[in-house]
Structure formats: C-alpha cells, structure tokens
Amino acid sequence: QVQLVESGGGLVQAGGSLRLSCAASGSIFSINPMGWYRQAPGKQRELVATITRRGSTNYADSVKGRFTISRDSAKNMVYLQMNALKPEDTAVYYCDAEKPFGGDYWGQGTQVTVSS
C-alpha cells in the first residue's frame, strides 16, 4: 500500500504562484510515474502533469510554460510549482502514483482557488 498526502493549496490572486507538495509513504518502491491531476466543480478529473522515476515529464497543454513538476526520490516527495495562475486553474488538485500492474493510488486532494 502507498499513502499520498498533499499540501500547499490555498487562495491566490490571478498571476500569483503556489507550490503543491505530495509526500509518499508505504511501498513506494513499486511506484513509477507520479503526477498531479485536478478536478474543478462539475468537471471530470484531468491530467495536469506527470513525472517518471527518471525525471521525464509530461504536461497538459493548458499548463505548459506555467507549471513545473519535480520529484525528490530521496525524500519520496513530488512537487508542483504553479506560476502565472489563472481563475480557470481553480480546482481540487490530487497527487497520483501509478501502481505497477495497473490502477492508481490517490491522495485526498488539496484545494487551489485563484481569484480574478
């Protein structure tokens, strides 16, 4: 089992920045890609960014150039630096870790609210 705990969400004005953190514990040796997803009210959960154990990254088009995902494997942490935030970035952000044989572990989510 793997436990994921997010932190760093909050309220910020448009154009501002936030840094989300995800702490992983448990059987983390089984984790390969980790990432961030978000879900806005009335919308489906969507990919924000992913990062492999080797550091390869992938971003949603809507956040490219503004968000940066990073990983500290020694500390079992994954981060999401979010700059130039927009009101449409408002959502609950979830940390995700892929299981080795299919499926995902999820954190409880952290709220990000961007005011205009």
C-alpha positions in Angstrom: 0.0 0.0 0.0 1.0 3.6 -0.7 -0.2 6.7 1.1 -0.1 10.1 -0.5 -0.6 13.3 1.3 -0.9 16.7 -0.5 -0.3 20.1 0.9 0.3 23.7 -0.3 -3.1 24.6 -1.7 -4.8 27.8 -0.9 -6.3 31.1 -2.2 -4.2 33.2 -4.5 -4.9 36.1 -6.9 -4.6 35.7 -10.6 -1.0 35.9 -11.7 0.3 34.5 -8.4 2.1 31.3 -7.5 1.6 28.3 -5.4 3.7 25.2 -4.7 2.0 21.9 -4.0 3.8 19.1 -2.3 2.9 15.4 -2.2 4.5 13.1 0.4 4.5 9.4 -0.4 4.9 6.7 2.2 4.4 2.9 2.2 5.5 0.6 -0.5 6.9 3.3 -2.6 9.5 1.1 -4.3 6.6 -0.1 -6.5 5.8 3.4 -7.8 6.9 4.6 -11.2 5.2 7.6 -12.7 3.7 10.0 -10.3 1.7 13.1 -11.1 -0.9 15.7 -10.4 -4.5 15.8 -11.5 -7.2 18.3 -10.9 -10.9 18.4 -10.7 -13.0 21.5 -11.0 -16.6 21.7 -9.9 -18.9 20.0 -12.4 -15.9 18.7 -14.5 -14.1 15.5 -14.8 -10.7 14.9 -13.2 -8.0 15.9 -15.7 -4.2 15.4 -16.0 -2.0 18.3 -15.0 1.5 16.8 -15.1 3.3 13.6 -14.6 6.9 12.6 -13.9 8.7 9.3 -14.1 11.3 8.0 -11.7 13.9 9.0 -14.3 12.5 12.6 -14.4 10.7 12.5 -17.7 7.8 14.9 -17.6 4.5 15.4 -19.4 2.2 18.4 -19.1 -1.4 19.3 -20.1 -1.3 21.9 -22.8 -3.2 24.3 -20.6 -0.4 24.5 -18.0 2.7 24.2 -20.2 5.1 27.0 -19.5 3.4 27.9 -16.2 3.6 24.8 -14.1 6.6 22.7 -13.3 6.5 19.2 -11.8 9.6 17.9 -9.9 10.5 14.9 -7.8 12.8 14.2 -4.9 13.1 10.4 -4.8 15.3 10.5 -1.7 12.6 12.3 0.2 9.7 10.5 -1.5 8.2 13.8 -2.5 6.7 15.2 -5.7 6.1 18.9 -6.2 4.1 21.1 -8.5 5.2 24.7 -8.9 2.4 26.7 -10.3 3.1 30.2 -11.7 1.0 32.7 -13.5 -2.1 31.2 -12.1 -5.4 31.8 -13.8 -9.0 31.6 -12.4 -9.5 28.5 -14.6 -6.8 26.7 -12.6 -9.2 26.7 -9.7 -9.8 23.0 -8.7 -9.0 20.3 -6.2 -5.5 19.0 -7.0 -4.8 15.4 -6.4 -1.5 13.6 -6.2 -1.3 10.3 -8.1 1.0 7.3 -8.2 0.7 4.6 -10.7 0.6 1.0 -9.4 3.0 -1.4 -11.2 0.2 -3.7 -12.5 -2.5 -1.1 -13.2 -4.5 1.3 -11.3 -3.6 4.3 -9.2 -3.1 5.5 -5.7 -4.6 8.9 -4.9 -4.2 11.5 -2.2 -7.1 13.2 -0.5 -6.7 16.4 -2.6 -5.9 20.0 -1.8 -8.0 23.0 -2.9 -6.5 25.7 -5.1 -8.6 28.8 -5.6 -7.5 31.6 -8.0 -9.4 34.8 -7.7 -9.7 37.2 -10.6 
